[in-house]
């Protein structure tokens, strides 16, 4: 198949995680892929990472900034399937001007990342051949305005990481072999500040090291943990994230519930790596159960860390369930589900 995909790519965003996981699988399966992505100076996410593949063309910006779109790549490139990822971040009105030309040569598919229906008319000016969402919560609000037979549920993909030895990874990364390591990256540290008292308590029971990687200019609020925290101003690429996850004992997701249908794209990226996720009991993990250890208060948070550090039965169940979830929804299997839909169109 010849697939054109309009998506975030090599960027720190959930849309990029989805697009890259399925897109690279399509290429591995022998399909021709052309990725239309954001300009280097106007993109969706916190940072650009990695090096673009030869099939990536950066030719548009976000509607909130440049609202730019170069139509020529969309019109010149050869594809018979056109996939748009996250309409909310695309220059919709500019895309609408060339959409009839795209429709003449390709079947069109929208992948919905928004959490609810928008009251902006520009979202509804496209006649998609199919609409893909991640679970029934998304479908429930989409069917209010789109024909139900056009809506297809394809779960968010997971990365299946190769196994690795924790001690070996710690030696490579020059990390302590005898400390309990919690790894946090990106903006997730902001949701952890209220957990500092619990981390302080845990640090009295176990030798603790909290690793925080972030592009933020200043990461503050962890002063009470003193030398138990190591903060680095760095945006990690996926391979580097994997190395630190293999070296760590746990990672933390402290995000509170949000409006509408939401999920954690980062959790899907790392569920299969073997590093347990300690997650706030929020709707970001509404459809994920034993695969993560959830907490509602500081005492439950501490109990989850104790389970992980002691490698008890709950810890074992969590790791096994997370690996099974990642394998069930692997990027390869999800990419194949998209190809099945494409063939039906």
N, C-alpha and C positions, 0 to 999 in steps of 0.2 A: 504494500500500500504506500501511497504518497501522502504524507500527513503534514499539514501546516498548522502550527500551534502558536497562538498569541498568548504569551505568558511571561511572568517574572522568571528569571533564569540566572543562576549563579548569584543569587541575592539572599539576604537573610530575611526571608518571609515564608509564611506557611504556603503561599501560592507557589513559590519557587520549589519548596520541598515536594509538593504534589507534582508539579510539572516535570521536574527533573527525574523523580522516581519512575514515573510512567514513560516519559519521553526517552530516557536512555534505554529502557527495556525494549521499547519499540525498535530502536536502532539495533540492539543486540539480536532481535528477532528477524532482522533483515529488511525492515521497512525503511523507506526514505523519509527523513524528518527535516523540516525547515522550521526553525524557531524564530518568531518575530518577538522581540523583547524591548524592554525599556532602554532609553538613552542612558549613557553612563552618568550624565549630570542630572537626570530626572527619573528616578526609579522608585519602585514600591519596596520598602524594606529599610533596614538600618545601614547596610553596607553591601558593596559588591564583593564577592569572594570568588576565588578560582579563576580559571582561564576559559574563555568562551571556546566552544567547539567550532569547527569550520562551518557547521550548519546553522549558526546563530547570527541573526541580523538585528542590530539595535536600531529601531526606526520609529519609535514613538515615545511620548512622555505621559505623565499622569494628568488627569483633567484639572487637578488643583493647582498645578504649576504651569508647565509650558503648554499643556493641552495640544501638543504637536503630534502629527502623524504624517509620515511620508508614505503616500499610497503606492509608490512604484514597486517596492518589494512584494506587496500583497498581490499586485496585478501581474507582475512578471513571473513570479515563481510558479513552478508546476506542482500542484497538489490536488488530490480529489477528495480529501477530508480536511475540514477546517475546524480547529478546536480553539475556543476562546476561554481562557481561565480568568475568573473573577471580573465580571463586567464592571463592578464598582470602581475598579482602579484603572480602567481603560478609557481613552478619549472617545466616548460613546458617539457623540454627534459626528465626529470626523470619520469614525468607522462606519457609521450608518450611510455616509455618502458613497462609499465604495462597496457596501454590503451586497447590493444587487449583482455587481460584477463577480464577487466571491461566490455568490449563490449559483451563478451560471456555470461555474466549473467545479464546484465542490459541495458535498453535503456538509451541513454546519451543525456543530455541537457546542453548547454552552455548559461549562462546569461551574456550578454555583458555589461560591464561597461566602456570600453574604448571609447574615443570620436571620433576616426577615425580609418581607417585601418592602421595597422602597417607594416613597411617594413622589419620586422624580420621574416624569413621563419619559425621559430619555432611555430608561431601562427597557421600555416595552415597544421599541420601534423596530425590533428585529424578529424575523420569522425563522426561528431555529427549527432545524429538522429533528433535533433531540436535545433534551436538557438532562444533565447528570447532576445528582446530588448524593450526599454521603450516607444518609440514613432517613428513617421515616419522619423524623422531626422536620427536616428540610422539605420533604415531599408534602407534608401536611399544609405548609403555608404556600408552597408553589402551586398546588392544584387549585388554589383560589383564583388564579388568573391564567394558568396555562392548561391546555388539554392534558388530562391525566395520562393518556396513552403516549404522550411525548416525554413524560418524566421517567427517568430510569435511576434506580439506586445502585451505585457502585461505591463500595466502602473506600475510605481514605487509605492509601497504600502505606505499607510499613517497609522499612529497610531490614533485611536479614543480614546481620553482621557475622563475620567469621569469628570462631572461638579464639580466645587469647588467654594467656596466663597472666594473672594479676601481678605476681611478683616480677615477672619479666618486664611487663609494661612500666612498673614503678621504677625499676632500675634504668630503663631507657629514658624516662622522664625526670630522673634524679629526684624521686619522691621517697619519703620515709617508708620503710617496710613494716614498721611496728605501730603506725598510727591508723586510726579510723578516718578515712578520707571521704568528705562530702564534696561533690563537684557541682558547681552551678555556673551556667554560662548565659550570655545574652542579657536580656532585661529582667530575668527572673529574680535577681537579687532584690529588686524593689519590693517584691511581695514577701520577702523573708524577714524584713526588719522586725516585725512583731514576734518572730520566732527566736530572736536573740536570747531572751531569758531562758528559753528551753534549751537552746544550744549551750548556753553557759552552764546549766545544770548537768547536761550530758557530758560536757568536757571535764567535769569533776569525777565522772565514772569511767570514762574512757579517754585515752590520749587522742585528741581530735585535731584534724587539719581541715579547714574549710577553704576550698579553692574556688575563687570567683574570677571568671573571665568576662569582660564587658568592654564595649566601645565607649561607655559613658565617660565623660570628662572627670567625674568624681564619684566614687562609690563610698558613701558614708553611712554610719549607723552601726558599725560592727566594732567600735572601739573597745567595748567591754570584753570582747573576746581576745583582745591584745594580740599576742604572737601566735594565736591559733588560726589566724586568717592570713591567706596569701591572695592578694588582689593583683590582677594583671590587666592592663588596658590592651586587649587584643580581641579581634574577631576571628574565631576559629572556623576553618573549613571542616567539612564532614569527616575526613580521615583523622584529623587532629581531635575532633570531638570524640570519635570512637576510641582513640588511644587513651584519652583521659577517663572515659567511661569504663574501659576495661581495667584501668588502674584504681578506680574509686570503689568505695563500698556502697555509696548511695548518691542519688541526685534528688533535688527537691523542686516541686512545683507548688507554689503558694498562691496561685491566682484565685481570686474570689469569683463567684458566679457572675455571669454577664447576661444581658438581655438576649432573648431569642435562642436559636439553635447554634451551639458552638461546640467545638472540640479542640483538642490540643494537637496541632500538627507536629510540634517538636516531640511530644510523647510518642506519636506514631513513628517518628524517625528513629527513636532510640529504644523502643520497647524490646526489640529483639537482641539487644547487645549484652544482656545479662546483668546490667547494673540496675538494682531495684529503684523504682520511682516512689518517693513519698509525696503524696499529693493531697492538697486540700480537698475536702469533700464538696465539690462544686459541679455545676453542670458541664464544665469542660470534660469531666470524667463520668458523665451521667450514664453512658452506655458501656463503660469499662468497669469491671468488678474486681475479681481477685488478682487481675494483672498488675494492679498497683496497690500500695498500702495507703489507705486514706485516713485523714485525721480531721476532727472537727474542733479540737481544742489543743492546748499545749501539752496536756497529759497524754492524749492519744498520739500526738506527734512524737513525744519522747518514747512511748511504748513501741512505736513503729521502728524507731532507730535502734532500740534495744534488740528487737527481733532480728534486724539486719545484722547488727554487730555480733550477736550470739549465734546467728545462722540457725534459728529455730524452725519449727514446722511451718509457721506462717510465712517465713522468709522463703522456704523451699517451695511452698505452694505458689507463692507470688512469682518466683522466677520461672517455674515450669509453665504457669498459665500465661505469662507474658511472652515467653518464647513460642508457645502454641498459637497465641493470638497473632504474633508477627508472621509466623509461617502461613497461617490461614489467609492473611491479608497481605502477603508479600507483594512487592512491587511487580514481580513477574506475573503473579496471578491476577493482580488488578489490571495490569497492562493488557493481559489477554482478554479480560472482560470487556475492556474498551474496544479491542479489535473485533470481538464478537458483535458488539453493538454496531460498529462501523459496517460490518458485512451485511447486517440486517437492513441498514439504510440504503 
